[in-house]
């Protein structure tokens, strides 16, 4: 028996979940639920690690999933999908499934996800201006993900799709070093 790639399996679940959300005309609501689920992974990593342990007893996992569904007030589409994932012992794939769902949603809506690396937190005005500039340049709605990276020393780096715009101080310093080395 050939073992399936976890990425292929996660993709199948995400596509089915997204298709169900589209069929039920609740893609926006389900997308918010997926983001809440992703947030819960980050907030309570120990719970997710324990849920992902290989346990044959679904009497342990399913009640925890049902409790989470009730607490987060998930739609029937998300509730049924999460129960199916749990019943099929694929809870460990939820981070991959939710990432894939998010990508499907963005693609469907024409949204471009832009990662922004900065050395310090940007002000609300700077965030607004950057979002506006990116939407104007890309001719599409964007969502910005900010990461604080002290190692870049200053400036910012933007990455989206397969592009990287690196205007960081560390890159400029490395460029100067290269130029000086070539001149010697």
N, C-alpha and C positions, 0 to 999 in steps of 0.2 A: 504494500500500500504506500503510495507516494504522499509525502507530507506537503501540505499547501503552505505557501509563504504567508506569514502573518500579515503582510501588507496587502496581499490579494484578498485574504479573508476580511480584513478591516475595511477594504474598499467595497466589498460586496455588501457588508452591513451598512456602511455609510450611504451607499447608493440606494439601498432599499429604504432606509430611514428617510432620506431626502425625497425619494419618489412618493412615499406615503404622505409626507408633509405637503408636497405639491398637490397630490390627489385630493387631500382634505382641505386644501386652500388655507393652510396654517403654517407655511414655510417661515414667515417672519417670527411667529410665536415660538415655533420649534427651534429656530436658530437661537433665540434668547435662552431657551432651555439648555441647549448645547453649550452656550457660553457659561451659563450657571454651573453646569456639570464640570466643564473645564476648570472653572474657578474653584469648585469644591476639591478637585484633584490637588490643586496648589495649596489650598488652605488646610487640608487634612490628609497629608501624604501617608501617614501611618494607617489610617482607615483603609485607604485604597490599596496599600501594600498587603494588608490582612485580607481584603476581599479578593485579591489576585492570587493568593496562595492556592496551590492545587488541593482543593477540598472536594471530595466526592459527595459530601452531604449538602444537597441544595437546600436543606432545611435551615442551614445557617446563612447562606448567601441571599436567598430569595426574600426572607423577611427584612434583611438590611436594605435590599434594593427597594422593597415596597415602602419601607419607612422613609427612605430618601425621596422617593416619588411623591409621597404625601407631604413631606416637609417642604419640598421645592414646588409643590402644586403643579406637577407636570401634566401636560395634555395626554389624552388617550394614545395618541400616536407615539409620543416619547415613552410613555409607561409601557405600552405593549412591546416596543422595540427593546427597551432595557430588560424587561422580563425575558424576552426571547434570547437576548445576549447572555443573560445569567443562566437560563435553562440549558443553553448550549455550551456552557462553561467557557465563555469568551470574554469575561469581565476584564481580564488582563489586557485585552485589546482596546478597551474604551478610550484611552488617550489617543491612539491611532485613529479610531473610528471617529471621534469628535473632531480631530484635526482635518480628516478627510471631508467630513460633513461641512465644516467651516469653509474649506476650499471650494466645495461644490456650490455652496450658497453664494460665495463671493463671485464665482464664475457666472452663475445664473443671473446675478444682479449687475454684472459688469463692474464690480468693485475691485480695485487694485490695492493689495495689502503692501504697505511700505514700512520697512523697519528703519527706525531712526536711532542711531547711536550718538549720544552726547556725553560730555564730561559732567555736566550739571543739568538739573531739571530746568526745562524751558518754562517761561511764563505762559499764562493763558493766551496773551496776545501773540507771542511768538508761535505757539502751537496753532492758533487760528490762522495766522499769516502763512505758516509753512503748509498747512493743509490746503489753503486757497491756492498757493503757488503750485503745489503738486497737482491739484485738480486741473488747474489751467494748463499746465505743461503736458499732462497725460490725457487730457480731454476725457476724463472719467472720474467717477467718485472714488475717493481713496479712504482707507482707514489706516491710521498711523499707530504703530507699536513702538513705544519709546523704551530704550534700554540705557541705563547709566553705565558708562564705561570709563572709569578714571584713566585707564591706560592710553586713551587716545589723546590726552593732554589738553585738547581744545578743538574747536570746530565741530563738525558733525559728519557722519557717514550715512548715506541713504542707500538702502538696497530694496529692490522690487523686481519681480519676475526674475530675469537673469542679469539684471543690471546692478552696478555698484557705482555710486557717486561718492568718492572719498575726498572730503575736504578737511581732513583732520590734521592737527598740528604734527602728530607723530609721523604721518605720511610725508608731509612737507619736509620735515627734518631728515627723514630717510632719503628723500630726493636730493636734498642739498649735500648730504654725505656722499651719495653716489656721484654727484657732479664734481665734488672736490676730489674724490678718488680718481675719477677719470682725468682730471686736470694734472695730476701729479705724475 
